[in-house]
Each structure stands twice: as C-alpha cells, then as structure tokens.
Amino acid sequence: MTKESHDGDGEKRPQRQKRREYAPREPRPIDAAQLQDMALGYAARYATTAAKLRRYLVRKLGERLWTPADPPDIEALVLRLTSLGYVDDRAYAAAKQRDLTARGFGAGRVRGALSAAGVSRDDAGAVMAPEDGAPWDPYAPAIAFARRRRFGPFARDGAGTDPARRQREMAAMARAGHDFGVARRVLAAVDAEAAAALTQDD
C-alpha cells in the first residue's frame, strides 16, 4: 500500500508504507498428556489408520516443543489407541473400499488409496474380496464410473462412438483404476442394458 504526500511545489508523490516485521512465533510446549489428547481427538474426528495417526503425531511434534526429559513414544501411543479400538485399519479399509467403489473407482485405484493410507496387504486383500467368497466384480464400478461420466453407452446423442472421445474415455477409466479390458468392454457396449449384462458374464 502507498500513501500520497505533497512536496514543496504542491505536487503529490506516493509514499510507501513500511511493512510490519513479525518475529517468528515460538513453538508451544507439549507433554505426553497433551500428545495423547491430540491423538484421541484426531481419532475421534477422522476415520484413520495407524499409519495416518502416526504421521499426524510426527507432524504435530515438529510444530511443538517437547518438554519431558524422555523422548515421545509415538509407537506406543498408536498401539494403545489401536488396542482400545479407536483405530481399526481393517474397518477403515472396508469403509474406504465401499466409498470408492460406489463412486465408480476400480480395483487399482482402491488398492492405491489403501496403500497410501498405510493399510497392510492382508487388510486390503480382505476387504477387496466379497464376504461370500466370490471373486471381485470389476464391471460394477466400471459401469458406475461410465454412467457418472456419461461415457460409452451412457453418452448423449451417440457421442460415445467418436474414436477420439473413446480414447479420452479409456484414459480416464485407466486413471480411475479400471483394467483396460474391462474398460474396453464397458465402453463398447451398445447401450446401458448391454453394459449391465457384463456383470453377469462368467
């Protein structure tokens, strides 16, 4: 911002306003009880995994000044909250899988999201398999994604037959975690009914 001042001959000239300089804020102290309260608050507010909680606590400790003589035992705190049921990796994985699948994302995208959240392969594998033991159906989420984006048989005015558009749709479905063969069959379906029938094949 600038202010105007007058010089001797009456002309106005801008006068630059000095910027305020702020001293960096000193980190606030934190002890074991406060760290536990932070962990409990985070686990209560958000669906989380042990890995995500661990990353949160490490970040918070980097922002604060640890006061006790002994170093913080983050691992013990995470294990305690896990044993008490505040953190449940498999429950988180199941909820995340349901949400992403309902939104039309494929197995690749689901596995990537679970891995990023620190879910183990065992927990991820457990939630990727239906409860009845049947194999994962890759077509249901692919059809849901195509319908939501109006791809292939769900396009308006026959636009789904355009080769350039089809290529863009294939790329979008690949980014959403769908297998190439699955995406190709869904996009090639002549109409919505034919696409829905793919879930019953084999």
Number of C-alpha atoms within 10 A of each C-alpha: 8 10 10 11 12 11 9 6 6 8 9 12 12 11 12 11 9 8 7 6 6 6 6 6 6 9 12 10 13 16 16 17 9 11 19 17 11 16 21 17 11 16 21 12 8 10 18 21 24 21 17 19 26 18 13 15 21 13 11 15 18 11 14 14 14 18 13 11 7 8 10 17 10 19 13 10 19 23 14 14 18 16 11 10 11 19 25 18 24 19 15 19 29 16 14 19 23 15 13 17 20 14 14 26 26 29 22 14 19 23 20 14 17 22 14 11 19 18 23 15 11 10 16 23 13 14 18 19 13 11 9 6 7 8 10 11 16 19 24 20 22 29 28 18 23 23 17 13 15 16 25 30 23 22 18 10 7 10 15 21 16 10 10 9 14 18 12 12 21 21 14 17 25 18 14 20 20 26 18 12 9 18 25 17 17 26 24 17 18 15 14 16 10 14 24 16 12 18 15 10 7 4
